[in-house]
Amino acid sequence: MTISIQPTATTAPLSSTAFAATSRYSGLPVLTLTTPDGHDVPYVARRMLPPTAGFAVLQTYAVTQGERLDNITARFLGDPEQFWRLCDSNGALRPDDLTARIGRVLRITLPAGVPGA
């Protein structure tokens, strides 16, 4: 038996303001999924990667052996929790893809939509 669950765009107890302005989820709509038994389950709408062309490159960096993305992010952006900004600017869905290959060149950019100097 297949059960179809359809999301509805209603306001849920969880709000998009529950996320800090620096969060990748900030500003995304909160939707509600109603299960067959009538329970409402709030969730954040899917976040799509922005086009990489919308980022102004400040510099590039080649990954070395054993590096972690959080450490690279802390070095260049000052906050290891902002790793998602490097994912966005390098078109990576999976953060580990950015450090999987030694020598991969990462684009260190301004936030999306901020014009370069």
Number of C-alpha atoms within 10 A of each C-alpha: 3 4 7 8 10 10 15 12 12 12 12 17 11 16 17 19 13 11 14 11 11 10 13 16 18 15 15 15 20 20 23 22 18 15 14 11 6 8 10 17 14 20 16 17 14 11 10 8 14 15 12 16 12 16 21 19 17 11 11 12 13 12 19 14 10 10 13 17 23 17 15 20 19 14 11 14 18 11 13 16 16 17 19 20 21 24 22 23 24 23 18 16 13 9 18 12 14 21 20 16 14 13 12 15 15 19 21 21 23 19 16 16 11 11 11 11 6
